[in-house]
Amino acid sequence: MQYRLDKKGNRLSVLGFGCMRFQRKQGKIDMALAEQQIMEAIGGGVNYFDTAYIYPGSEAAIGEIFAKNGIREKLYIATKLPHYLIKNRETMDKLFAEQLKRLQTDYVDFYLMHMLTDTATWKRLEEMGIRQWLEEKKASGAIRQVGFSYHGNSETFCGLVDAYDWDFCQIQYNYMDEHTQAGRRGLQYAHEKGLPIVIMEPLRGGRLVNQLPEKARKLMENHPAGYSPAQWAFRWLWDQPEVTVVLSGMNTSEMVQDNLHTASTTRIGAFGTEEKELLAQVVKAFNEKVKVGCTGCGYCMPCPRGVDIPGTFNAYNRRYQEGWFQALREYYMCTTFRKNSAAASQCIGCGKCETHCPQTLPIRKHLQDAQKVLEDPIYKIASKCTKWFMKF
């Protein structure tokens, strides 16, 4: 196992265990199987475990397994505050106390604001006293380090990095999202600020393994390196010094063993030009189905009306690459689950974006097309519910 350091000098395993996807039996987590896989991972050197308040049964499962095996002090637990459920200081205390009880511990190593969406949301939390609350928890030792997880564009991400003295952050990042979501720009910005960076969705929820275009699959199979699709994705990430931990939602022994092997044999700088060219061809195979040739450079931003233009086009393209559900999920998370909507329907056709686009894309027309496809009745209902939820 390889290890990389956080801000306090702790040695974190480059492979982290994402605890959202434990296998279930009759609707409940299969505890015997979860324990077997967790102990296998620990035996291979994994020491970082990621969960969240809203992952059904996950915190309690980790707490039970760690307590049973007497291993809590040897490992790092990362869990998340569901800020979208916070109404006041009392709610923070109540939820955190519940998390400690589930985890059977009196402290959390890495505590994240879950899916922090923008600086406006952070300001709302500040008005409720989140800064003082976090500092008190850190002073008492109940929380060791504070961070945030994020889905959205690079510009908003960089703003959040500057909004507080964070200890670390967590972003979606993989070879298909190199220039979308926080992207390489966000990764490098956070790294320059001294933040360790935890990576989620390294396989896009398994789609970089299970939904590869046939051309991309053959490219990988024919390469002399002999890497599996998952190994290609992980090696690309661990080649980058800005990456601290890569989470994997492992729920079979085969996944655990394969990822342990990759994590133990990958070094920074070992991913050569030939390998990078292979993945560039894989990305090209994915992009043969795209509708908009947006590179995610962000020169079109900021939009005067707040439209997340790169995020919209990324979701629009995913509609034809990965299907309706994944596109809707991406669009919803990047444009709606925030204080102010960033949806394509906000566009007033001013054209400012088009004057800065290096690809000279007809952005206004593409936004109209994306709106017709993405803002369907289900999206509109979800958006209305979200606005009501955020208000109350």
C-alpha positions in Angstrom: 0.0 0.0 0.0 1.2 3.5 -0.8 0.5 6.4 1.6 0.3 10.1 1.2 0.4 12.8 3.9 -2.4 15.1 5.1 -1.9 18.6 6.5 -1.1 17.2 9.9 1.4 14.6 8.7 -0.9 11.6 9.0 -0.1 8.8 6.6 -3.3 8.1 4.6 -3.7 5.1 2.4 -4.0 6.1 -1.2 -6.9 3.7 -1.5 -9.9 4.6 0.7 -12.9 2.5 1.4 -16.1 4.1 0.3 -18.8 2.7 2.6 -22.0 3.7 0.6 -22.3 0.5 -1.4 -22.2 -2.4 1.0 -24.1 -5.4 -0.2 -27.5 -5.9 1.3 -29.6 -8.8 2.3 -33.4 -8.3 2.6 -32.8 -4.6 2.6 -30.2 -4.5 5.3 -26.4 -4.4 5.1 -24.9 -7.9 5.0 -22.8 -7.4 8.1 -20.8 -10.6 7.7 -19.8 -9.8 4.2 -19.1 -6.1 5.0 -16.9 -7.1 7.9 -15.0 -9.6 5.8 -14.3 -7.0 3.1 -13.4 -4.3 5.5 -10.9 -6.6 7.3 -9.4 -7.7 4.0 -8.9 -4.0 3.1 -7.3 -3.2 6.5 -5.1 -6.3 6.1 -3.9 -4.8 2.8 -3.1 -1.4 4.4 -6.3 0.6 3.9 -6.8 3.0 6.8 -9.3 5.6 5.5 -13.0 4.9 5.6 -15.6 7.2 4.2 -19.3 7.3 5.2 -22.1 9.8 5.7 -25.1 10.5 7.8 -27.5 9.8 4.9 -25.9 6.5 3.8 -28.5 4.0 5.1 -27.0 1.9 7.9 -23.4 2.7 6.9 -22.2 4.6 10.0 -23.7 2.0 12.3 -22.1 -0.8 10.4 -18.7 0.7 10.5 -19.1 1.5 14.2 -20.1 -2.1 15.0 -17.3 -3.7 12.9 -14.5 -1.4 14.3 -15.7 -1.9 17.9 -16.0 -5.6 17.5 -12.4 -5.9 16.2 -10.9 -3.3 18.5 -9.4 -1.3 15.6 -10.9 2.2 15.9 -7.7 3.9 17.1 -5.7 2.5 14.1 -8.0 3.9 11.4 -9.4 7.2 10.1 -13.1 7.7 9.8 -14.5 10.3 7.5 -18.2 11.2 7.7 -20.4 14.1 6.7 -22.7 16.7 8.2 -25.9 16.9 6.2 -26.0 20.7 6.1 -29.2 20.7 4.1 -30.9 19.3 7.3 -29.5 22.0 9.5 -31.9 24.6 10.9 -29.9 25.9 13.9 -27.0 25.2 16.3 -29.1 22.7 18.2 -29.6 20.6 15.0 -25.9 20.5 14.5 -25.4 19.1 18.0 -28.2 16.6 17.7 -27.0 15.2 14.4 -23.3 15.0 15.4 -24.2 13.3 18.7 -26.2 10.7 16.7 -23.3 10.1 14.4 -20.9 9.5 17.3 -23.4 7.0 18.7 -23.7 5.2 15.5 -19.9 5.1 15.0 -19.3 4.0 18.6 -16.6 6.6 19.0 -16.1 10.0 20.7 -14.3 11.7 17.8 -14.3 11.9 14.0 -11.0 12.2 12.1 -12.3 13.8 9.0 -15.6 15.7 9.1 -17.1 17.1 5.8 -19.9 19.5 4.9 -21.8 17.1 2.7 -22.4 18.2 -0.9 -21.6 21.9 -0.2 -22.9 23.6 -3.2 -21.8 27.2 -3.3 -20.6 30.1 -1.1 -24.1 31.3 -0.6 -24.9 28.0 1.1 -21.8 28.3 3.2 -22.8 31.9 4.3 -26.2 30.5 5.4 -24.4 28.0 7.6 -22.1 30.8 8.9 -25.2 32.8 9.9 -26.3 29.7 12.0 -22.9 29.6 13.8 -21.2 26.8 11.9 -17.7 28.4 12.2 -17.9 28.7 16.0 -19.4 25.2 16.3 -16.6 23.6 14.2 -13.9 25.4 16.1 -15.3 24.3 19.4 -15.5 20.7 18.2 -11.9 20.9 16.9 -10.7 22.4 20.2 -12.4 19.6 22.2 -10.9 16.9 19.9 -14.4 15.7 18.8 -13.5 16.7 15.2 -9.9 16.4 14.1 -10.1 17.9 10.6 -12.8 19.8 8.7 -13.5 19.6 4.9 -16.3 19.6 2.4 -17.4 17.4 -0.5 -18.5 19.0 -3.7 -20.3 18.4 -7.0 -20.3 21.4 -9.4 -18.1 23.5 -11.6 -14.5 24.6 -11.0 -15.2 28.3 -10.5 -17.6 27.7 -7.7 -15.3 25.1 -6.2 -12.4 27.5 -6.1 -14.6 30.1 -4.3 -15.5 27.5 -1.7 -11.8 26.6 -1.1 -11.3 30.3 -0.2 -14.3 30.6 2.0 -12.9 28.9 5.1 -9.6 27.5 6.4 -10.4 23.9 5.4 -8.1 21.0 6.3 -9.1 18.9 3.2 -11.7 18.6 0.5 -13.4 15.8 -1.6 -14.3 16.0 -5.3 -15.6 13.9 -8.1 -12.6 13.4 -10.5 -11.7 10.8 -13.1 -10.3 10.7 -16.6 -13.7 11.5 -18.1 -14.3 14.4 -15.6 -10.8 15.9 -16.0 -12.3 19.2 -17.2 -15.8 19.0 -15.7 -17.0 19.1 -12.1 -14.1 20.7 -10.0 -11.8 19.2 -12.7 -8.1 19.5 -13.0 -8.3 23.3 -12.5 -10.0 22.8 -9.1 -7.7 19.9 -8.2 -4.6 22.1 -8.8 -6.1 25.1 -7.1 -6.9 23.2 -3.9 -3.4 21.6 -4.0 -1.7 25.0 -4.3 -3.7 26.1 -1.2 -2.2 23.1 0.6 -5.3 21.0 0.8 -5.2 17.2 0.7 -7.7 16.0 -1.8 -9.9 13.0 -1.6 -11.3 11.6 -4.8 -14.8 10.2 -5.2 -16.4 8.6 -8.3 -13.1 7.4 -9.7 -15.1 5.0 -12.0 -18.1 7.3 -12.4 -20.2 4.9 -10.3 -18.8 1.9 -12.2 -19.6 3.2 -15.6 -16.0 3.4 -16.6 -16.0 -0.3 -16.2 -19.5 -1.5 -17.0 -20.5 1.0 -19.7 -17.4 1.4 -21.8 -18.0 1.9 -25.5 -16.9 -1.2 -27.4 -14.1 0.7 -29.1 -12.8 1.8 -25.8 -12.9 -1.7 -24.3 -11.0 -3.1 -27.3 -8.3 -0.4 -26.9 -7.7 -1.4 -23.3 -7.9 -5.2 -24.0 -5.3 -4.9 -26.8 -2.8 -2.8 -24.9 0.3 -4.7 -23.8 0.1 -3.4 -20.2 -2.8 -5.8 -19.6 -4.6 -3.4 -17.2 -8.3 -3.8 -16.5 -10.6 -0.8 -17.0 -10.6 -0.2 -13.3 -6.8 -0.4 -13.1 -6.5 2.2 -16.0 -8.8 4.6 -14.1 -7.0 4.2 -10.7 -3.5 4.4 -12.2 -4.4 7.6 -14.0 -5.4 9.1 -10.6 -2.5 7.9 -8.5 -0.1 9.2 -11.1 -1.0 12.7 -10.0 0.7 14.1 -6.9 -2.2 16.4 -6.1 -4.4 13.3 -5.3 -4.2 12.1 -1.7 -6.8 9.4 -1.3 -9.0 7.7 -3.9 -12.3 6.2 -2.6 -13.6 3.0 -4.0 -17.1 1.6 -3.1 -15.8 -2.0 -2.8 -18.4 -4.6 -2.1 -16.8 -7.9 -3.2 -13.5 -9.5 -2.2 -12.4 -9.5 -5.9 -12.7 -5.7 -5.9 -10.8 -5.3 -2.7 -8.0 -7.5 -3.8 -7.7 -6.0 -7.3 -7.7 -2.4 -5.9 -5.1 -3.4 -3.2 -2.8 -4.7 -5.9 -3.2 -1.6 -8.0 -2.7 0.7 -5.0 0.5 -1.2 -4.0 2.1 -1.1 -7.4 1.4 2.4 -8.6 3.8 5.3 -8.3 3.6 9.0 -9.1 5.1 9.5 -12.6 4.8 5.9 -13.6 1.9 6.6 -16.0 3.8 7.3 -19.2 3.0 9.1 -22.4 1.9 5.9 -24.1 -0.6 5.2 -21.3 -2.0 8.8 -21.4 -2.4 8.5 -25.2 -4.4 5.3 -24.7 -6.8 7.0 -22.3 -7.1 10.0 -24.6 -8.4 7.6 -27.3 -10.8 6.1 -24.7 -12.1 9.5 -23.9 -12.5 10.2 -27.7 -14.5 7.0 -28.0 -16.8 8.1 -25.3 -17.2 11.5 -26.9 -18.2 10.2 -30.2 -21.8 10.5 -28.9 -21.5 14.0 -27.5 -23.9 16.7 -28.7 -21.8 19.7 -27.7 -18.0 19.9 -28.1 -17.5 21.7 -24.8 -14.1 21.2 -23.3 -15.1 22.5 -19.9 -12.5 25.3 -20.1 -14.8 27.8 -18.3 -13.9 30.8 -20.4 -17.7 31.3 -20.9 -18.1 31.9 -17.2 -19.3 33.6 -15.1 -22.8 33.9 -16.7 -24.6 37.1 -15.8 -27.6 35.0 -15.0 -25.7 32.3 -13.1 -26.1 29.5 -15.6 -23.6 26.7 -15.1 -22.8 26.5 -18.8 -20.0 23.7 -18.6 -22.1 21.8 -16.1 -25.2 21.9 -18.3 -23.3 20.7 -21.4 -21.6 17.9 -19.4 -25.1 16.7 -18.3 -26.5 17.1 -21.8 -23.7 15.0 -23.3 -24.0 12.4 -20.6 -27.7 12.0 -21.7 -26.4 10.4 -25.0 -23.4 8.7 -23.4 -24.8 7.1 -20.3 -28.6 7.5 -20.4 -31.4 9.6 -19.0 -31.0 8.9 -15.3 -27.3 9.7 -15.1 -27.8 12.9 -17.1 -30.7 14.0 -14.9 -28.7 13.2 -11.7 -25.7 15.2 -12.9 -27.8 18.2 -14.0 -29.8 18.2 -10.8 -26.7 18.2 -8.6 -24.8 20.8 -10.6 -27.6 23.3 -11.2 -30.5 22.9 -8.7 -29.2 21.6 -5.4 -28.0 25.1 -4.4 -29.4 28.3 -3.1 -29.6 30.0 -6.5 -30.5 27.9 -9.6 -27.8 27.5 -12.3 -30.1 25.9 -14.8 -30.1 26.5 -18.5 -33.6 28.1 -18.3 -32.0 31.1 -16.5 -30.4 32.1 -19.8 -31.7 35.4 -21.3 -29.7 35.1 -24.6 -27.3 38.0 -24.0 -24.5 36.2 -25.8 -21.7 37.3 -23.5 -20.5 33.7 -23.2 -20.1 33.2 -26.9 -17.6 36.1 -27.2 -15.2 34.2 -24.9 -15.6 30.6 -26.2 -12.4 29.3 -27.7 -14.4 26.7 -29.7 -16.8 29.4 -31.0 -19.7 27.3 -30.0 -23.3 28.6 -30.5 -23.8 28.4 -26.7 -27.2 30.0 -26.6 -28.6 27.5 -29.1 -27.0 24.6 -27.2 -28.4 25.8 -24.0 -31.9 25.9 -25.5 -31.5 22.3 -26.8 -30.1 21.2 -23.4 -33.0 22.8 -21.6 -35.6 20.9 -23.8 -33.9 17.6 -23.0 -32.9 18.0 -19.4 -35.6 20.1 -17.9 -38.4 17.6 -18.3 -41.4 17.3 -15.9 -39.5 15.1 -13.4 -36.7 17.7 -13.2 -39.2 20.5 -12.7 -40.9 18.7 -9.9 -37.6 17.9 -8.2 -36.5 21.5 -8.6 -39.7 22.8 -7.0 -39.3 20.3 -4.1 -35.7 21.4 -3.6 -36.5 25.1 -3.5 -39.2 24.4 -0.9 -36.7 22.2 1.1 -33.9 24.8 0.9 -36.4 27.5 2.1 -37.7 25.7 5.1 
